[in-house]
Amino acid sequence: MAIQVAIDGPAGAGKSTVAKLVAKQLGVKYIDTGAMYRAVGWLVLTKNMDAKNEEEVLRLAESSRFRLTDSGIEVNGFHLKNEIRTEQISALASSIARLGGVREVLVDKQRQLAGEQSVVMDGRDVGTHILPNANIKIFLTASVEKRVERRFKELKKKGHNPSLNTLREEIIQRDYNDKNRRFAPLTRASDAVLLDTTDLTTKQVVDQIIQICRTKLGGGE
């Protein structure tokens, strides 16, 4: 039986880090949906396109070829890693995610990547829209201050010098955009387990999710 784990939550909740580790422990494929929006954002930026022009961005998304790798994502043959993890790309990805047509195209590509195999997929609408029949659904959250702190440390580690106030404003705006977009907004699925990671280490979060997987798949509920 295929095991599909959907991990959703707002920016900075630790979804990607946790999802990768959970996938590794379960021995299944990890799919980072956010990386696809970031990759489209990178293409928009490099081509000097208008991110608000849905028709142009839609054509770009439809014609792009994506391949997920252990170290990042490939789009149209370009292997992308840290260049799609900047705040500029984050803002572009958030804007692109609000375009319903573009989102539907990428959702279809994400479903194709998942197929019938076992996967751990993280994003903002995985449990509610992309994989509504996932075996296990997790909604990760954390306080705004903790999410700002995590993003600040992440960017500093990559050699950037971010402003805490700017990061706070960007995360609050990202939350608003994600929750209020018309197409597949960020929301907790009715059958998703809520995990507040504010005071938890990454290992504690991963351990809890693995235990949830064992309980649900083992019929221990």
VENSUL-V395204 format. One record per backbone hydrogen bond with DSSP energy under -1.0 kcal/mol. CO is the residue of the C=O (numbers start at 1). NH is the residue of the N-H. If there is no record, write none. Layout:
# VENSUL-V395204
co=CO nh=NH
co=CO nh=NH
This chain:
# VENSUL-V395204
co=3 nh=119
co=4 nh=136
co=5 nh=121
co=6 nh=138
co=7 nh=123
co=8 nh=140
co=10 nh=13
co=14 nh=18
co=15 nh=19
co=16 nh=20
co=17 nh=21
co=18 nh=22
co=19 nh=23
co=20 nh=24
co=21 nh=25
co=22 nh=26
co=23 nh=27
co=23 nh=28
co=29 nh=120
co=31 nh=122
co=33 nh=37
co=34 nh=38
co=35 nh=39
co=36 nh=40
co=37 nh=41
co=38 nh=42
co=39 nh=43
co=40 nh=44
co=41 nh=45
co=42 nh=46
co=43 nh=47
co=44 nh=49
co=45 nh=48
co=50 nh=53
co=52 nh=54
co=53 nh=57
co=54 nh=58
co=55 nh=59
co=56 nh=60
co=57 nh=61
co=58 nh=62
co=59 nh=63
co=65 nh=76
co=67 nh=74
co=72 nh=69
co=73 nh=80
co=74 nh=67
co=75 nh=78
co=78 nh=75
co=80 nh=73
co=81 nh=84
co=82 nh=85
co=86 nh=90
co=87 nh=91
co=88 nh=92
co=89 nh=93
co=90 nh=94
co=91 nh=95
co=92 nh=96
co=93 nh=97
co=96 nh=99
co=99 nh=103
co=100 nh=104
co=101 nh=105
co=102 nh=106
co=103 nh=107
co=104 nh=108
co=105 nh=109
co=106 nh=110
co=107 nh=111
co=108 nh=112
co=109 nh=113
co=110 nh=114
co=111 nh=115
co=114 nh=117
co=118 nh=29
co=119 nh=5
co=120 nh=31
co=121 nh=7
co=122 nh=33
co=125 nh=129
co=125 nh=130
co=126 nh=131
co=131 nh=134
co=136 nh=6
co=137 nh=193
co=138 nh=8
co=139 nh=195
co=141 nh=197
co=143 nh=147
co=144 nh=148
co=145 nh=149
co=146 nh=150
co=147 nh=151
co=148 nh=152
co=149 nh=153
co=150 nh=154
co=151 nh=155
co=152 nh=156
co=153 nh=157
co=155 nh=160
co=156 nh=159
co=163 nh=167
co=164 nh=168
co=165 nh=169
co=166 nh=170
co=167 nh=171
co=168 nh=172
co=169 nh=173
co=170 nh=174
co=171 nh=175
co=172 nh=176
co=173 nh=177
co=174 nh=178
co=175 nh=179
co=176 nh=180
co=178 nh=186
co=189 nh=192
co=193 nh=139
co=195 nh=141
co=197 nh=200
co=201 nh=205
co=202 nh=206
co=203 nh=207
co=204 nh=208
co=205 nh=209
co=206 nh=210
co=207 nh=211
co=208 nh=212
co=209 nh=213
co=210 nh=214
co=211 nh=215
co=212 nh=216
co=213 nh=217
co=214 nh=218
co=215 nh=220
